[in-house]
Amino acid sequence: MTLDVFLIYCVVSFLYIISPGPAIFLAITNGMSVGMRAVSVSSLGNILGLFILSSASMLGLGALLLTSATLFLAVKVIGAAYLIFLGIKNIRHSKSALKADLSQELPRKRYRSVFKEGFLIAVTNPKPILFFTALFPQFLNVQSNLVPQFFALTGVFMLFSFFALCSYGMVSKVARGWLSNQARMAWFHRISGGIFIAMGIGLLQLKKVSN
């Protein structure tokens, strides 16, 4: 893999990563309602999930997923169900936001739960599988050792993802002062819940790459 090819991959990955999606919206939600520690832990869970998806794609499991309509549908349904679950969870939190004393320090989610949310959003989303399976071969030099190329491409993707998620989380944290009002925080949870549900429904419309 030449330097020019690697730089093109970096640009493609960056543009893919910064486009809005479930992981980015989770970072925004955590940054707005919990804090940067939760954003960082959730982002670590997310990039671990991305590493697993990238590894699976390199091992041929991604191609199997894309050629099996039943398996692809199962992953879509699981991913959509989880996003809808997060949406309902956020909407339910809007009721507690009305009762919360926002002058106090924001409650911290248990880090294990936050890490799991980021991880599950990654591994149940077919879109990264489409990316890794369809685009990775375009940047690999099959005449050279694939292992260092795999770690280079995957490492860049994970690094970009982590900093993008933390950046979105930081921006939302800065805007959190506007939500110091209880009613505004409640509406934020309702709207964010609705967006998660819409993303879940939209995920069901995702089609696999044609052979």
C-alpha positions as CSV (number, residue, x, y, z in Angstrom):
1,M,0.0,0.0,0.0
2,T,1.5,3.3,-1.1
3,L,1.4,6.6,0.8
4,D,-1.0,8.1,-1.8
5,V,-3.4,5.2,-1.4
6,F,-3.2,5.4,2.4
7,L,-4.0,9.1,2.3
8,I,-7.0,8.6,0.1
9,Y,-8.2,6.0,2.5
10,C,-7.8,8.5,5.4
11,V,-10.0,11.0,3.6
12,V,-12.7,8.5,2.7
13,S,-12.7,7.2,6.3
14,F,-12.9,10.7,7.8
15,L,-15.8,11.7,5.6
16,Y,-17.6,8.4,6.5
17,I,-17.0,8.8,10.2
18,I,-18.1,12.4,10.6
19,S,-21.4,11.8,8.8
20,P,-24.3,11.6,11.4
21,G,-25.1,8.1,12.7
22,P,-26.2,6.3,15.8
23,A,-22.7,6.4,17.5
24,I,-22.4,10.1,16.9
25,F,-25.8,10.8,18.2
26,L,-25.1,8.7,21.3
27,A,-22.0,10.8,21.9
28,I,-24.1,13.9,21.6
29,T,-26.7,12.6,24.0
30,N,-24.1,11.5,26.6
31,G,-22.2,14.8,26.3
32,M,-25.4,16.8,26.8
33,S,-26.9,14.8,29.6
34,V,-24.1,13.0,31.4
35,G,-20.6,14.3,30.7
36,M,-17.3,13.7,28.9
37,R,-16.3,10.7,30.9
38,A,-19.3,8.9,29.7
39,V,-18.6,10.0,26.1
40,S,-15.0,8.7,26.3
41,V,-16.0,5.3,27.8
42,S,-18.8,4.9,25.2
43,S,-16.4,5.8,22.4
44,L,-14.0,3.2,23.6
45,G,-16.8,0.6,23.5
46,N,-17.7,1.8,20.0
47,I,-14.2,1.5,18.5
48,L,-13.8,-2.0,20.1
49,G,-16.9,-3.0,18.2
50,L,-15.5,-1.5,15.1
51,F,-12.3,-3.5,15.5
52,I,-14.3,-6.7,15.8
53,L,-16.3,-5.9,12.7
54,S,-13.1,-5.1,10.8
55,S,-11.5,-8.3,11.9
56,A,-14.6,-10.3,10.9
57,S,-14.6,-8.6,7.5
58,M,-11.0,-9.6,6.9
59,L,-11.7,-13.1,7.9
60,G,-14.5,-13.4,5.3
61,L,-17.4,-13.2,7.8
62,G,-18.4,-9.9,6.4
63,A,-18.7,-11.3,2.9
64,L,-20.8,-14.2,4.3
65,L,-23.1,-11.7,5.9
66,L,-23.5,-9.7,2.7
67,T,-24.3,-12.8,0.6
68,S,-26.8,-14.3,3.1
69,A,-30.1,-12.4,3.0
70,T,-31.3,-14.1,6.1
71,L,-28.2,-13.3,8.2
72,F,-28.1,-9.8,6.9
73,L,-31.8,-9.3,7.8
74,A,-31.2,-10.7,11.3
75,V,-28.4,-8.2,11.9
76,K,-30.5,-5.4,10.7
77,V,-33.5,-6.3,12.9
78,I,-31.2,-6.7,16.0
79,G,-29.6,-3.3,15.3
80,A,-32.9,-1.6,14.7
81,A,-34.4,-3.1,17.8
82,Y,-31.5,-1.9,19.9
83,L,-31.8,1.7,18.5
84,I,-35.5,1.7,19.2
85,F,-34.9,0.4,22.7
86,L,-32.5,3.3,23.3
87,G,-35.1,5.7,21.9
88,I,-37.8,4.5,24.3
89,K,-35.3,4.6,27.1
90,N,-34.5,8.3,26.4
91,I,-38.2,9.2,26.2
92,R,-38.8,7.6,29.5
93,H,-35.9,9.6,31.0
94,S,-37.7,12.8,30.0
95,K,-40.1,12.2,32.9
96,S,-37.3,12.0,35.5
97,A,-35.6,15.0,33.9
98,L,-38.6,17.1,35.0
99,K,-38.1,16.0,38.6
100,A,-34.3,16.3,38.6
101,D,-32.5,19.1,40.4
102,L,-30.3,20.3,37.5
103,S,-28.4,22.6,39.9
104,Q,-26.7,19.5,41.3
105,E,-24.0,17.5,39.5
106,L,-25.3,15.4,36.7
107,P,-25.7,11.7,37.7
108,R,-23.1,9.5,36.1
109,K,-24.1,6.3,34.4
110,R,-22.3,3.2,35.4
111,Y,-19.3,3.0,33.1
112,R,-20.0,-0.6,32.2
113,S,-23.4,0.3,31.0
114,V,-22.1,3.2,29.0
115,F,-19.3,1.1,27.5
116,K,-21.9,-1.6,26.5
117,E,-24.1,0.9,24.8
118,G,-21.3,2.1,22.5
119,F,-20.1,-1.4,21.8
120,L,-23.6,-2.7,20.9
121,I,-24.3,0.2,18.7
122,A,-21.2,-0.7,16.7
123,V,-21.6,-4.4,16.4
124,T,-25.3,-4.4,15.6
125,N,-25.0,-1.8,12.8
126,P,-24.5,-3.3,9.4
127,K,-23.2,-0.1,7.9
128,P,-19.6,-0.5,9.1
129,I,-19.7,-4.1,7.8
130,L,-20.6,-2.7,4.4
131,F,-17.8,-0.2,4.6
132,F,-15.1,-2.7,5.6
133,T,-16.2,-5.4,3.3
134,A,-16.8,-3.2,0.2
135,L,-14.0,-0.7,0.6
136,F,-11.1,-2.4,2.4
137,P,-10.1,-4.6,-0.6
138,Q,-9.8,-1.4,-2.7
139,F,-6.9,-0.2,-0.5
140,L,-5.1,-3.4,0.2
141,N,-2.1,-4.5,-1.7
142,V,-2.6,-8.3,-2.0
143,Q,1.1,-8.7,-3.1
144,S,2.3,-7.6,0.3
145,N,1.7,-8.8,3.9
146,L,-1.9,-8.1,4.7
147,V,-1.5,-8.1,8.5
148,P,0.3,-4.7,8.9
149,Q,-2.0,-3.2,6.3
150,F,-5.1,-4.4,8.2
151,F,-3.8,-2.9,11.5
152,A,-2.9,0.4,9.7
153,L,-6.3,0.8,8.1
154,T,-8.3,-0.4,11.1
155,G,-6.2,1.7,13.5
156,V,-6.7,4.9,11.5
157,F,-10.5,4.2,11.4
158,M,-10.6,3.6,15.1
159,L,-8.5,6.7,15.9
160,F,-10.7,8.9,13.7
161,S,-13.8,7.4,15.2
162,F,-12.7,8.0,18.8
163,F,-11.8,11.6,18.3
164,A,-14.9,12.4,16.2
165,L,-17.2,11.0,18.9
166,C,-15.3,12.8,21.6
167,S,-15.5,16.0,19.6
168,Y,-19.2,15.8,19.1
169,G,-19.6,15.0,22.8
170,M,-17.5,18.0,23.7
171,V,-19.6,20.4,21.5
172,S,-22.8,19.0,23.1
173,K,-21.3,19.5,26.6
174,V,-20.6,23.1,25.8
175,A,-24.2,23.6,24.8
176,R,-25.5,21.8,27.9
177,G,-25.9,25.1,29.8
178,W,-28.9,25.9,27.6
179,L,-30.5,22.8,29.0
180,S,-30.1,23.8,32.6
181,N,-33.9,24.4,32.5
182,Q,-35.7,21.1,33.5
183,A,-38.3,21.4,30.8
184,R,-35.7,21.9,28.1
185,M,-33.8,18.8,29.3
186,A,-37.0,16.8,29.2
187,W,-37.7,17.9,25.6
188,F,-34.1,17.0,24.7
189,H,-34.6,13.4,25.9
190,R,-37.9,13.2,24.0
191,I,-36.4,14.5,20.8
192,S,-33.3,12.4,21.1
193,G,-35.4,9.3,21.8
194,G,-37.5,10.0,18.7
195,I,-34.3,10.3,16.6
196,F,-33.0,7.0,17.9
197,I,-36.3,5.4,17.0
198,A,-36.2,7.0,13.6
199,M,-32.7,5.7,13.0
200,G,-33.8,2.2,14.0
201,I,-36.7,2.3,11.5
202,G,-34.3,3.7,8.9
203,L,-31.8,0.9,9.5
204,L,-34.5,-1.6,8.5
205,Q,-34.5,0.1,5.0
206,L,-30.7,-0.6,4.6
207,K,-30.0,-2.9,1.7
208,K,-26.9,-5.2,1.4
209,V,-24.4,-4.6,-1.3
210,S,-25.3,-6.2,-4.6
211,N,-23.2,-9.1,-5.8
